[in-house]
Amino acid sequence: MWQAERQLTKSMLVYPVFITDNPDEETPIVSLPGQKRWGVNKLVEHLRTLVKRGLTAVILFGVPVAEGVKDETGSKASAADGPVVITIKALKSEFPGLFIMTDVCLCEYTSHGHCGVLNKDGTLNQELSCERIAQTALEYALAGADSVAPSDMNDGRVLAIKRKLIEHGVAHKTMLISYAAKFSGCLYGPFREAAGSAPSFGDRKCYQLPVGGRGLARRAIERDIREGADGIMVKPASWFMDIISDAKDIARGLPISCYQVSGEYAMIHAAAEKGVFDLKAAALESIDGMIRAGAGVILTYFTEQILLEGWLDGQ
């Protein structure tokens, strides 16, 4: 025990939640074992038990499922009747002490599935994209979100969000966590199925980091700190332990979080089902590696199982 500088605690866990615009939805996600898409009414009851078991934080991902809600600018992302805004208000009413993070992106809401507003040639319009992202973050903050976390990877979006929060008097109570080091790759498949956010053409390699881009990641972290980020996130986690360590070194004094993404979670489940290893042992060991690398906040789909099955209760 004493050989570890830090150990996993319940307060370090953030539970990722997919929230739809159907208030009574409860739909299993085939590629994410044990996970579901929730409507706000069902989610409140689901979280009640988890909060009693020690859940302290969630991150919300909006998944619009109604016909005709997606458009070229992702306008529904920041709408007052959108799934995230409605859910923030409901959760704050039911669980005042629950820390609510919100993923800020447009890909779930755009008709083309990309993370911003496009130019006519299909490339991202950085200026318009940053404005839309900033407005979306502001609406989440005004609804009561404790943290906004832009994952779109548009250059300049952290500064745009920070300015917007300051202009409207909510920067002091809204933590801005940047997905500064978000890498492209093969580990997002189950998430894109869950969120309905796969791009309709091309891919996201032009604005997410290349797998080998350690220097790019370091520069992105430094840039987002200068632009006003209050915390840094690395995503995915398991394949980028060196980047978590770099973030801890570069962003001294800021919270470092990492996201054990859908593919990482699904891989551990698949291997455990084949008898390669014990699910609980592998899940906890993988998280211990992230903590050892420097992360203090862990976004993982294992949060639900860890709490409900009491994996940490013997500490």
SULUR-V523454 format. One line per field, one symbol per residue. ss: DSSP state (2 for helix, 1 for strand, 0 for the rest). phi: phi as a letter, one per 20 degrees, with the letter a starting at -180 (. if undefined). burial: 1 if it has 24 or more other C-alpha atoms within 12 Angstrom, else 0. A space follows every 50 residues. Layout:
ss = ???
phi = ???
burial = ???
This chain:
ss = 00000000022211111111000001110000000111022222222222 22000011111110000000100022220000222222222222000011 11110000010000000100000102222222222222222220001111 00000022222222222000222011111111100000222222200000 00000000100002222222222222000011111002222222222222 00001111110222222222222000002222222222222220001111 002222220000000
phi = .ffefbcfcffeecefceddeefdfbdfdgecgndcedegfffgfffgff ffeofdbccecfcfdffmeebfdmffgdffdffffffgfffffecgefed ecfdbdffdefemeeaeeffenefeffffffffffffffffffpfebdcf dfmfgnfffffgffffgdmcffccfddeffddefqeedgfffffeldfff bmbdffceffgeefffffffffffffeofeaccdbfdfecfffgffffff efndfddbdffgfffffffffffenfbfgffffffffgfffffpfdcceb ffggfgffemfdfef
burial = 00000011111111111111111011101011101111111111011001 10011111111111100011011111111011111111111000100111 11111111111111111100000111011111111111111111111111 11111111111111100001100111111111110011111111111110 00010011101001001101111110111111111111111111111101 10011111111111111110000000001101110111111111111111 111111100001000
